[in-house]
């Protein structure tokens, strides 16, 4: 999880550097294109290592899905969320953009209750309310310092919550490899179309930032998935918060960004609420898992 956090933090820095010369849609396209190029060897290697004939046919069977229409919806929302998030990273102070991105679990809790019918008790609703207070502290809609750009970052977090719910639904049928493969395969053409309208041929070192954003994003995602398989969400979530000091330091060193007290206070509230929500969900999941065998045994008593 720590390596994943560094990967995502460095990806954000590369996106910010690339955004200094490249349009946001183009940054999104190259992040997806280089991300797909990085992902394919990771997915193909286990199939090729098995040996035998027709490896491509076996790979096709490995990533086959019956939910393609749902992937188009998931990826469409994901592209808009990505664009908003990348725009925020490129135009807002890094600490502010990443702090607001951490509000996504707050919106996930709301979406899970409304969309999936999950039962959310009072303490988690209190954490959601606290998280919203943290968002308001950063956005400050009552202040003369308020800008619409902060709402773009909040919008990215909200749409990312919808994506998370859709991934949860897709995972009931498809494997993780299938979900990641089709996400990237659809993301590339979806992000290319709007990028063509603002196309700006990258020059010089911009190619490095674009390539690294794709590679680091994919590596970070793979490591994050692996971490969740090895450990509990409640224990791993605090480690992911290391991303905030990484990008804050980079914002100060590379872009001369000062961090104001409101951003620090809002970030602390959002991270505390996010940590509580993750811890509570993990505890409930453990309780459900421990009760399942006993409930299954009742009919035979």
Steps between C-alpha positions, in 0.01 A plus 500: 500500500788737573653432157157551343463831682837621371397392150175699509673799658771507232234455233323814627829691483561381141146602403562845644829532308342380174204736546733798484532452123231248399116528505325298770318271253830417333663425836211263576537324165874441535458388861255235378702403192827454689306339783358239260847432360624443855203283593503255209832330593376460858181329380664296225793368705303253719335356185828471308678349799257206496627399158292297260343596172282797401600737784303789349184290490551411867556865582179594317314241705665636816362853444168406337196683635124495455459851644644715221211756498556564870872554433415778253298678770768441766777624272302800378449623856859408583636710213309808617621437856856462374481822299368695799763350730783571255375854444500555877855366532615723214329822614452485878769481768603134519422467871150639446427278198615179672325587827168537319564174311510321836134595553395228254425238773251744649303504175546123462320449831207712380488326160512155663202589717294649216607275211582164658264529795782444751410571861700796635472556873517824696874498569590472131251775413673713765833431329346597165375826651844569646656434162270754340610753761860433394407555135330829585803615699718452190252627239377797712194592291436793738844656443629744238775242439243249365556386142298268278811288452457344843154381395663320206712304750192421711315392185785261418468343846123463460527333160781278625256378765256397224784317326584315822139382534498381139827312551342331800211388281729385217716300743202281588545335160843593360852451633721796594717445189193514277380825657840668471555379141167622362527826693829589331395369159196728502670793671757542221256573212260686730773741609649527149183644344484822708881526497493534120311830529777654712793301360840644578797283392706441816853632488819407683476402863117507489519150351676380815233642732220353286662156485577497872143601588373191317760258637481628859119503494482140383769377739331684786166341416647149479684543832188643663294198390771265627515683834126462555535125439774473764369728774191662647361826368490658847871434550606605150295819461721716728804403289333641189483840673877528452415621149393837640837600655675370186306728265503787751880487515519477121266798466726703726829394341401491132220755472560732799154421641435600859251292699243708687358405837147445365624233258690324779199512734258382230738222395531381861121484536454320166777246572361430849151443359635282219703292745199447726278397207762249378550363849127466560437326165783255566359420844153439359645280224680288761179467703304394193765242409502355851120477515457340157600141601272499805206635300560239230490226763162602642281309247664173602455546872 
